[in-house]
Structure formats: C-alpha cells, structure tokens
Amino acid sequence: MKAETFLSDDYTPAEDEPFMNERQLEYFRRKLHTWKADLMGDSKNTIEGLQDSARSVPDIADRASEETDRALELRTRDRQRKLVAKIDAALRRIENGEYGYCEVTGEPISLKRLDARPIATMSLEAQERHERREKVHRDD
C-alpha cells in the first residue's frame, strides 16, 4: 500500500509541475470520487422518491403529469449511471498510470480540460476531429 499524498484544500494542478505527478493524480482521484459520491446520493434519493410516489392518483391529468416527471427522472438517472461507469473507468486509468493521456494520440490532455471534464479520454483536438467525423457520417 502506497503512502497517501498530501494535498491542501486549495491545490490546483499547474502547468509548471511535472504532468500527472502524484499530487495531480491525487487531485483528480479525489475529484472523481466526490463526483461519484454525489451522483450515487442523487440516485438513492431518486429511488426513495419513486417509492414514495408510487401511489394511485385518481385524476388522469395529475397521473399523466406524474408519469412524465417519473420518466424524466429515470432518464436523468440512466445518464448518471453511464457517467458513473465513465468515472470508474477514469479511476482505473489513474491506477494503471494511463490517466491524462489521449487515447488517440497518446499526448497529454490539457489540465484545464481534465479539470473541467475529469473523465475526458481525448485531447481537445482529437475530440474535435472525432466529433467532425461523427457529424459527417451522421449526415449521410
């Protein structure tokens, strides 16, 4: 078991330090764990809310409105479930020493991009190329 890396609460990864050093990795590990915990808490609240609202509503308009709300909530939770899987994959990349590097080019992903989207797997340039190709093929 490796020693825990000290990280002050106001630490932010900087471009002038070695890329993906222990402090940066710990910063992103904590960020991902916090994000995942928040999503899991939201999910638990949704389950409890759905169980509480599983009552019979006599008015058809109210029932339709409640069903629409429930469907929207379930779609949101499904997106969050997929996001949790991406967070888990990012945490595995941290453990494997692959985190922060573009899966297409192998180049480092910018710290600003990782800070904004810690589950990013491609550099901004590679992501833009990917989206352009996707758009071209979608238009066919």
N, C-alpha and C positions, 0 to 999 in steps of 0.2 A: 504494500500500500504506500503510495507516494504522499509526501508531506503536503498539507494544504497550503495553497498560495495565498499570501496576504494581499488583500485588495481593499483600499479605502473606499468609502461610500461615494466619494466624488470622482473616482477614477474614470477616465475615458481613454480608450485606445488612441494613440497618437502615431502619425506617420513617421516620426523621427525615431521610433524604437523598432527593434527587430520584429519583422512580421510574424504573427502568430506565436509570440513568446508565451511563457506560462501565464503572465498576467492577462494578456489579451484572451487567451483560451479560457481562463477562469471567468473573465468578464462576460464572454459570450455564453459560457456554460450556465452561469447564474441567470443571465437574461432569458435564456431558453427555458430553464427550469421554472422561473417566475411566470413566464408567459403560459407555459403548460399548466401550472397550478391554477392560474386564473381561468383558463378555458375549462379545466375539469370542474372547478367550482361552479361556473356558469351552467355546465352540463347537469350537475347534481341538482341545481336549483330548477332547471327545466323539468327534470324527471319528477321532482316533488310537485311542481306547479301543474304538470299534466295529470298527476294522480289526484290532486285536489280538485281539478276542474272536470274530472270525469263524471259529471253529474248530468242528469237529464234536464235540458232546458226546453220548456214547453213551447215557447214562441219560436216559430220557424225562422224568422229573420235573425233573432238572437242566436239561435243554434247555428245558422249559416255563418254568422259573423265569428262565433267561437271556433268553428271548424277551420275557417280561413286563418284565424290567428294561430291556431294549433299547427296547421300545415306550414305556415311561415316560420314558426319557431322550430319545427322539426327540420326544415331545410337549412336554417341557420346552424343548427346543431350538427347536421351532416357535414356542412362545410368546415365547422370547427373540428369534427372528428378527423377529417382529412388533414387539417392543419396540425393536429396533434401528431399524426403519423409523420408529417414532414419535420416537426420539431424533434421527434425521436430519431429520425434519420440524421438530422444535423448533430444531435448529441453523439450518435455513433461515429460520425465523421470526426468529431473532436477527439474521441477516444482512439480512433485509428490514425490520427495525425493527418487527415485529409481535409479538415475544415479550413475554409477561407480560400481555397483554390478552385478555379473554374474547372468544371468537369469536361469542358470542351477544349480549352486551350492550355490548361494546366497553370495559367498565370494567376497571381494573387488577385482576389476580388477586393475592391477598394473597401477600406474600413468604414467610410461613410455609407456605402451600400449595405454592408453587413450590419451596421448599427441600425439602419432603417428597416432592413429585412434580413434578420439573422438566419433565416432558412434558405437564403439565396445559394444556388449551386452554380451559377454562371456569372461571369463578369458582365457589366452593363453592356459592353459592346457585343458580346456573344448572345446575350439575351435579346438585344435589339435585332440582331441578324436572325435569330430563331423566330422572333415574332413576325418579321417581314416575310420569311419563308412560309410561315403558318398562314399569314394573310393571303399570300399569293395562291397557295393551294386551296384555301377555303373559298376563294372567289371563283375557282374553276367549276 
